[in-house]
Amino acid sequence: MARAAGKAERAALSAQTRVAILHGPERFLQELYTDQLREALIKVHGAGDAVQVVRFDGGALGAASGGTGGVADILDECRSYGLMASYKLVVVDNADDLVKSTDDEEGAEAPKAVKGGRGARVKTAREILESYTEEPSDSATLVLRADTWRPGRLDKAVAALGARGAVMKCEPPSEADAARWARARCSARHGGTLTEAGAAQLVQLVGPELGRIDSELGKLALANPGEPIGPELVKEFVGMSREEKFFAIQASLLSGDAREALTHLRELVDVSRQDPVPLGWAFTDLARKVHGLSRGMAQGESPQSLMRTLKIWGRPDEVDRLVRASKRLSPDRAAGLLQAAINTDVALKSSLGDPVRNLETLALRFTSALG
């Protein structure tokens, strides 16, 4: 990716888009492009229930139906009219798992009919999608999202749609591109002004991971409203995330070990001199993710799809630990944990009770629930 959300890429997605392929390891960018499409559609078709977002997990559909049945369900959704909505945005995550067949790889020969068979050969999932792309529905936009993707005839069919089709790479940007993106994102989404030096400092601290950058921008914009965000403010509020392991408290809470969690909490407060109020935000953030995962998995949704919906980013080992802990917790108990975190956050911001004791009590509740 030459630039994160550059001008050429933005122009490729609009309310005219009928089929889009978003592929690459940068999941936050996939979400960003999908949100951009939704916003463009709302401007044309109206807000509220006018645009219905329908989500599918390509991995689950592919495993359950061998691919072709799952594609049929997706395309039926694209072609059918909603009861309330006038337009649909149909999003398929893990689309690479849905179309695994190798007969559509770049340079491969077209599949041949089966000799001795009755009637025409059954089409593969890729071929069904290719046929749909030739005449896509005018009342839906189909978005195929995947971390990995084999280019082939389907991509060419999408490209042949012109303004109605888009194939977008979602790859991690360079540090320079990430810094430029951070400045634009801060102004457009968070109402703040990030200086050039502040952007460079932010990327130096958290790396060119767009999801992490966006999360930090949200906090920085609230730290000193109306004032430019320079490198000193970034060091003060973001430095704790990387240099002092501010969010590592979440790993201690997920361990289920009360002694480890309380010791880590005391180190952050007594040694690193962390303010209990932003520390409480780390507790609430973890409770939000646990609750969302627990409830979603109980309803049969895949962890991969939920991570996108809940905007959960991080190292694979961290995410795996979070998923395993959430799976052990019932939705009701996860909801109770989230409510306790919210109540503690309110107490911290209202100076109700001893702030450290409030966090210690909450830490014990976390380790008891997640242990």
ZITAHU-V567000 format. One record per backbone hydrogen bond with DSSP energy under -1.0 kcal/mol. NH is the residue of the N-H (numbers start at 1). CO is the residue of the C=O. E is the energy in kcal/mol with one decimal. If there is no record, write none. Layout:
# ZITAHU-V567000
nh->NH co->CO e->E
nh->NH co->CO e->E
This chain:
# ZITAHU-V567000
nh->10 co->6 e->-2.1
nh->11 co->7 e->-2.1
nh->13 co->10 e->-1.1
nh->17 co->14 e->-1.5
nh->18 co->164 e->-3.6
nh->19 co->164 e->-1.7
nh->20 co->142 e->-2.7
nh->21 co->166 e->-2.6
nh->22 co->144 e->-3.1
nh->23 co->168 e->-2.5
nh->24 co->146 e->-2.2
nh->26 co->170 e->-2.6
nh->27 co->25 e->-1.5
nh->30 co->26 e->-1.3
nh->31 co->27 e->-2.2
nh->32 co->28 e->-2.3
nh->33 co->29 e->-2.6
nh->34 co->30 e->-2.1
nh->35 co->31 e->-2.7
nh->36 co->32 e->-2.0
nh->37 co->33 e->-2.2
nh->38 co->34 e->-2.4
nh->39 co->35 e->-2.6
nh->40 co->36 e->-2.1
nh->41 co->37 e->-2.4
nh->42 co->38 e->-2.4
nh->43 co->39 e->-1.7
nh->45 co->41 e->-3.4
nh->46 co->42 e->-2.3
nh->50 co->47 e->-1.4
nh->52 co->87 e->-2.8
nh->54 co->89 e->-2.5
nh->56 co->91 e->-2.6
nh->58 co->93 e->-3.4
nh->61 co->57 e->-2.3
nh->62 co->58 e->-2.6
nh->63 co->59 e->-2.0
nh->64 co->60 e->-2.0
nh->65 co->61 e->-2.3
nh->66 co->62 e->-1.8
nh->71 co->67 e->-2.2
nh->72 co->68 e->-2.0
nh->73 co->69 e->-1.8
nh->74 co->70 e->-2.0
nh->75 co->71 e->-2.7
nh->76 co->72 e->-2.2
nh->77 co->73 e->-1.7
nh->78 co->74 e->-1.7
nh->79 co->75 e->-2.1
nh->80 co->76 e->-1.6
nh->86 co->50 e->-1.5
nh->87 co->50 e->-1.7
nh->88 co->139 e->-1.6
nh->89 co->52 e->-3.0
nh->90 co->141 e->-2.7
nh->91 co->54 e->-3.1
nh->92 co->143 e->-3.1
nh->93 co->56 e->-2.6
nh->95 co->145 e->-2.7
nh->97 co->94 e->-1.2
nh->99 co->95 e->-1.3
nh->105 co->102 e->-1.5
nh->106 co->151 e->-1.3
nh->108 co->105 e->-2.3
nh->117 co->114 e->-1.4
nh->128 co->124 e->-2.2
nh->129 co->125 e->-2.1
nh->130 co->126 e->-2.4
nh->131 co->127 e->-2.5
nh->132 co->128 e->-2.1
nh->133 co->129 e->-2.3
nh->134 co->130 e->-1.2
nh->135 co->132 e->-1.1
nh->141 co->88 e->-2.3
nh->142 co->18 e->-3.0
nh->143 co->90 e->-3.1
nh->144 co->20 e->-3.1
nh->145 co->92 e->-3.0
nh->146 co->22 e->-2.1
nh->156 co->152 e->-1.6
nh->157 co->153 e->-2.3
nh->158 co->154 e->-2.2
nh->159 co->155 e->-2.6
nh->160 co->156 e->-2.0
nh->161 co->158 e->-1.3
nh->162 co->159 e->-1.7
nh->164 co->161 e->-1.6
nh->165 co->162 e->-1.7
nh->166 co->19 e->-1.6
nh->168 co->21 e->-3.3
nh->170 co->23 e->-3.2
nh->178 co->174 e->-2.6
nh->179 co->175 e->-2.1
nh->180 co->176 e->-1.9
nh->181 co->177 e->-2.6
nh->182 co->178 e->-2.4
nh->183 co->179 e->-1.7
nh->184 co->180 e->-1.9
nh->185 co->181 e->-3.0
nh->186 co->182 e->-2.4
nh->187 co->183 e->-1.6
nh->188 co->184 e->-2.5
nh->189 co->185 e->-2.8
nh->192 co->186 e->-2.2
nh->195 co->229 e->-2.1
nh->199 co->195 e->-2.5
nh->200 co->196 e->-2.0
nh->201 co->197 e->-2.1
nh->202 co->198 e->-2.3
nh->203 co->199 e->-2.3
nh->204 co->200 e->-1.9
nh->205 co->201 e->-1.8
nh->206 co->202 e->-2.5
nh->207 co->203 e->-2.3
nh->213 co->209 e->-2.5
nh->214 co->210 e->-2.7
nh->215 co->211 e->-1.8
nh->216 co->212 e->-2.3
nh->217 co->213 e->-2.4
nh->218 co->214 e->-1.7
nh->219 co->215 e->-1.1
nh->220 co->216 e->-2.6
nh->221 co->217 e->-2.5
nh->227 co->224 e->-2.0
nh->229 co->193 e->-3.6
nh->234 co->230 e->-1.9
nh->235 co->231 e->-2.6
nh->236 co->232 e->-2.1
nh->237 co->233 e->-2.4
nh->238 co->234 e->-3.0
nh->239 co->234 e->-1.1
nh->241 co->238 e->-1.6
nh->242 co->238 e->-1.1
nh->243 co->239 e->-2.4
nh->244 co->239 e->-1.1
nh->246 co->240 e->-3.6
nh->248 co->245 e->-1.2
nh->249 co->246 e->-1.1
nh->250 co->247 e->-1.7
nh->252 co->248 e->-1.6
nh->253 co->249 e->-2.1
nh->254 co->250 e->-2.3
nh->255 co->251 e->-1.1
nh->256 co->253 e->-1.1
nh->261 co->257 e->-2.3
nh->262 co->258 e->-2.6
nh->263 co->259 e->-2.4
nh->264 co->260 e->-2.3
nh->265 co->261 e->-2.3
nh->266 co->262 e->-2.3
nh->267 co->263 e->-2.0
nh->268 co->264 e->-2.2
nh->269 co->265 e->-2.1
nh->270 co->266 e->-3.3
nh->271 co->267 e->-1.5
nh->272 co->267 e->-2.4
nh->274 co->268 e->-3.0
nh->279 co->275 e->-1.6
nh->280 co->276 e->-2.2
nh->281 co->277 e->-1.1
nh->282 co->278 e->-1.2
nh->283 co->279 e->-1.4
nh->284 co->280 e->-2.4
nh->285 co->281 e->-2.7
nh->286 co->282 e->-1.8
nh->287 co->283 e->-2.4
nh->288 co->284 e->-2.5
nh->289 co->285 e->-1.8
nh->290 co->286 e->-2.6
nh->291 co->287 e->-2.6
nh->292 co->288 e->-2.3
nh->293 co->289 e->-2.4
nh->294 co->290 e->-2.7
nh->295 co->291 e->-2.5
nh->296 co->292 e->-2.1
nh->297 co->293 e->-2.8
nh->298 co->294 e->-1.8
nh->300 co->297 e->-1.5
nh->301 co->296 e->-2.3
nh->306 co->302 e->-2.1
nh->307 co->303 e->-2.4
nh->308 co->304 e->-1.3
nh->309 co->305 e->-2.1
nh->310 co->306 e->-3.0
nh->312 co->307 e->-2.8
nh->319 co->315 e->-2.4
nh->320 co->316 e->-2.5
nh->321 co->317 e->-1.8
nh->322 co->318 e->-2.0
nh->323 co->319 e->-2.6
nh->324 co->320 e->-2.4
nh->325 co->321 e->-2.1
nh->326 co->322 e->-2.3
nh->327 co->323 e->-2.1
nh->328 co->324 e->-1.1
nh->334 co->330 e->-2.5
nh->335 co->331 e->-2.3
nh->336 co->332 e->-1.9
nh->337 co->333 e->-2.0
nh->338 co->334 e->-2.2
nh->339 co->335 e->-2.3
nh->340 co->336 e->-2.1
nh->341 co->337 e->-2.0
nh->342 co->338 e->-2.3
nh->343 co->339 e->-2.6
nh->344 co->340 e->-2.1
nh->345 co->341 e->-2.3
nh->346 co->342 e->-2.2
nh->347 co->343 e->-2.2
nh->348 co->344 e->-2.6
nh->349 co->345 e->-2.2
nh->350 co->346 e->-1.4
nh->352 co->347 e->-2.8
nh->358 co->354 e->-2.4
nh->359 co->355 e->-1.9
nh->360 co->356 e->-2.4
nh->361 co->357 e->-2.4
nh->362 co->358 e->-1.9
nh->363 co->359 e->-2.7
nh->364 co->360 e->-2.1
nh->365 co->361 e->-1.6
nh->366 co->362 e->-2.2
nh->367 co->363 e->-2.6
nh->368 co->364 e->-2.0
nh->369 co->365 e->-1.9
nh->370 co->366 e->-2.9
nh->371 co->367 e->-1.3
